[in-house]
Amino acid sequence: MRNCPTRQAQPDLRYLVVAFGLTLLAIARPAFAQTPPEIAYIFPPGGAPGATVDVTLGGFNWTPDMQLFVHDPRVKLEIVGPPGPVIVPYPPYWFGRKARDSDPPLPREFPARLTISADVPAGLVRWQAANANGAAASGVILIATEPEVREIGGHQSVHEHRKPQVLSSLPVAIVGQLSRLEEVDRYLFTAPRMGPVTLDVWTRRLKTKMNAVLEVRDAAGRLVADAADTAGHDLQLTFAAQQGAQYIVSLYDVDFRGYTSYVYRLVIHDGPQVVAAIPAAGKPGETRPVEFLGYGIMTGAPQLELVTQNVAFPADPLAQAFPFRLQTPHGQSLPFTLGLSNLIETVEPPAADARKLAIPAAVTGVLEQQYGDERYVFEGKKGETLRISSRSAVVGAPLDLSLAVLDVQGKELARVDDQPGTLDATLLFSVPADGTYQISVSDSSGRSGTRAAVYHVQLEVAQPDFTLNVLELLAVPSGGKAGLAVKVARQAGFAEPITLELAGLPAGVTAPAGLTIPANKSELAVELACAADAAVVAGMISVRASSTQAGQPIAPKSSSVLVAITMKPRAKLVPEGLDDVKKWPRGSTIPCAVFVERLEGFTGPVLLEQTAYQQRSRQGMTGPEMIVAPGVGKAEYPVFVPEWMETTKTSRFIINAVVQVPDPKGNVRHLLNKMEMRFGILPVGAMLRISRPAGELHIKSGEPFDVPISLSRTPELTGDALLELKLSDEITGKLVAEPLKVPASQTSSVMRILPAPGMTLRGEHELTIRATVLHQGSLPTISETTFVVDFGQ
């Protein structure tokens, strides 16, 4: 959904200044590490080549001085405004056993601008972020060419039946967010013609940890098609549409989860879907027949069908794959990726005894028996190192492939499962003796057993070579040192020394000269040293590895690393009572005492805020940004405990300390540190309760109406109760009501609600009336009543 401020019962506080000075307890403690930032999301997740797009960046434990780095120099991403507050999720919340689980982390959002050069091809581009506390692992930016719309409207739950967003035409790509638990996003379109319509959900490709569910219903609400992702793969669905008919697509998470980080992209395409191709690859520049498997590609029906079509494979010698759109009588398919290979591509023969491979070889096969395996035979020569690789050639839910090499008697000699980060497999096999060997290809995903279970295998003699492996981020302390581990994987007997070159180091960071991974070694720890007077900045560096074999150069390898110069923390937070648990009434604000210890000679103010990673379901517990003044060593941080929280569950709350300090060049940097331990809170009965008569209100649209309110409170709440009308985003500004003050001696009141000038409401809408009483003079105690109003003619 769109990014909105949290709409829940909580104190309306942004900054509190601690004006009292208490002596800091003198506790000698060792210094501890700062809290590095993490990327949460980018929304929308990208843009088209040649476009400039306003985006929102979500980050965990981000500070106002973030630096951004895009791995493709043709794409620029820049922050254009200050950060917003820590985002606390919308209601509803998990209760019961699920409330014992940890919630996803809490982000901040930054306004940003994405500029994409016109020559950037469609695909995914990596980006990273850094500050003076460290660097973040990469996120992705989507470069796409399809027409795109953004999700609009309010936050819909599975129980709500608001009007779906109307799509004007197909094909279209919708970008949206599931921002709260139980949210369901709905889209309505009219089929432009009879035939297949394909839905393609992007979540995992965008690094969103969401398992999508799709439902398609007709105008009468009848279910037409549905699909659910239960294995962590992106979801595709094809159904048969009637020309001129209206359909509603519903999208939600399989467990009805939702947070602002649940960014998705939903493509609705009026055409069929290709799921596999045989062969899965071809030689650059050749034209050959390819058998395509897909839904609706021949008859238009939502069933798996086969079509053979000649494909001209592009002659680009550097490309490894290309997107292909199958032309059918029922429209053009979504893009399907075909591989490019210089090997002679063959198709698995039907007879098992004919599956003999001549090295080098590339073959496309089908695992038509579930949990079975396919065997290929080859002749090996003693001393050769063979490279055997397999990949799933299926759209959406890929096969989980394993490779094994067996001797002629069937004895297993080598086996490998997944490569890091994929479900594909690669095996380097040293042939022990001349003879006949077998390759076994199997799947453990359970998705084999159909004609669509297509895989691709390559067998070739491995040439002496190496691969390079470097972590994508590194923190180097200001005035200190850090080790960059550069690893290589040698193959086919390659044993030569490997020369390393580092380029793009931040100013003031140096590496030793003459870096070399010695012969037969697979790793070198490169010591990076940062000058004490260097500016605290980050830089994207390039690590280049080169070598020779038999006097001839081997193709160099390179990798990028985001190096961030970091500063030591300047503040430490320790809760009073350490990990004690305090009972506190629901709907009220608990002052949590915390000791603020300043480090490294720092004497300035310290900002306290919620940390991104809390513990257990918070159920809307929140706290403000709060400044602890210079010289103050103890503070009471106010945590609001919502009135709906479970009294049987102990909740935990953690805060950050953020300070501003100049780096050696005078640049102001923000240093962030998480509190040691946690505040423990056990909710008990509420001190304040607001209610109204049960039942739905039926009001004539455009007329004012009265809502009677009852209040009950405990004796310690002696101040006036402030009654306020709270509206959802959808109807904000369409109704108005004057705030009311209700003295402690009064237990009831009436709020008059009027339509805003020129505004008219129709249908059912939820309204909320909030009561606030200050406890102990400054701590808000809050209760709410929510009710439905039916605005009729």
FENLINUR-V182856 format. One line per field, one symbol per residue. ss: DSSP state (@ for helix, = for strand, . for the rest). phi: phi as a letter, one per 40 degrees, with the letter a starting at -180 (. if undefined). psi: psi as a letter, one per 20 degrees, with the letter a starting at -180 (. if undefined). Layout:
# FENLINUR-V182856
ss = ???
phi = ???
psi = ???
This chain:
# FENLINUR-V182856
ss = ..............====...................======..==....=========......====....=========............@@@@@.......=========......=========..==...=====....===......=.......==.....======.....=.======....========.@@@.....=======....======......=======....========.........=======...======..==....=========........=========........====..==..==...=====....===....@@@.=....======......========....========........=======....=====........======....=========..........========...======..=====...===========......======.....===....==.....========.......============..===============....=====.....=====..===========.......=====...........==.====.....========........====.========.....=======.=..======...====.....====....=========.......=======.......==...===.....========.......=============...==============.
phi = .ccbccbacaccbbbbbcbbbbccccbcbccbcccccbccabbcciacdgcbbcbbbbacfcbcbcbbbbcbccbbbbcbacccccccccccbcbgcccccccccccbbbcabbbbccccccibbcabbaacbibbccbbbcbabcdbbbcbgccbbcccbcccccccabcabbbabccadgcbbbbbabccacicbbbbbbbcccgccbbcbbbbbcccgcccaaabcbbgbcbbabbcbbdgccbbbbbaccbfcaadcccbbbcbbcacbcbaabccaacdgcbacbcbbacgcbcgccbcbbabacbccccccccbaacbbccbcbhccccbcbcbaccccbbdcccccbcbbcccabbbbbccbcgcbbbbbacbbdgcbbbbbbacbbcgcccbcbbabbcccgccbaaabccdgbbcbbbcbcccadicbbbbbbbbcgcchbccccbbbbbacccdaabbbbccaabbcdgbbacccbbbbcafgcbccbcbbbbgcddgbbbccgcaccdgcbaaccccbbccbcccbbacbbbbbaabbfgbccdcbaabbcbbcbbccbabbbccgfbcbbcaccgbbbcbcacbbcbfgcbccbcbacccccbgccfgdaaccacccdgcbabbccbcbcccccccbcbbabbbbbbbbccdcgccbbbbbcccgacbbbcbdccbabaadchccbbcdgbcabbcbbbbacdccbcccccbcbbcdcbdgcbbacdbbbcccbbaabbcbbccdgbbbbgcacbbbbbbbcbfgaccbbbbbbabbccbc
psi = rqoqqqnroqqmpgpppojqoqpppnooqqqrqroqrqpgrpprjbaqpjqppprpppqplqrikqqqppioiipppqpjrrqarpopqqqrrqrbhhiirpqqqprqqpprppppqijprqappqqrqqajiaqqrqaqppoqiqpqqqpraaoprhiqlrpqppphrqrqpppaqnirqjpppqpprppirpaqpppopofhhjkpmpoqppppqahjjppgqrqpojjkqqpqpprpqppiqqqpppprqhjkrprhimprpopopmrappirqorirrqpiqpqqpppprpjigiiqmqprpppqppopqjoiiqirqppppprikrqrqpppqrpqiqoprppqhphijmppppqqpqprpnippjaqppqqqpqppiqppopqqqplpqdorqnqqqqpqahijpphqqqcqqpjrjrqppopophqpaprqppprpjhjjrjriimprppppqppqpaqqpopqiqppoqpjaqqpoooqqoqqkjpjqqppqppqjqqpipqqqrlpporpjqjqpooopppqhjqqnrqqoqpoppqarpkipqqpqqqqqpopppqqqqiqqppqpjdkqpppqqqjrppoopppopqrkjpjaqppprprgoaprpikjprrrpppoqqipipqoppppoqiiqpijppqqpqrqppqpqqaijjppqppppqqpbqpppoqaqqippqrrqqqqpoqppiqqqqoppqqqrqhinirqpopqppqrhhjpiiqqppqqporhipjrrppppqqqpjqpqqapqpqppppppppkhioppqqqpprppooa.
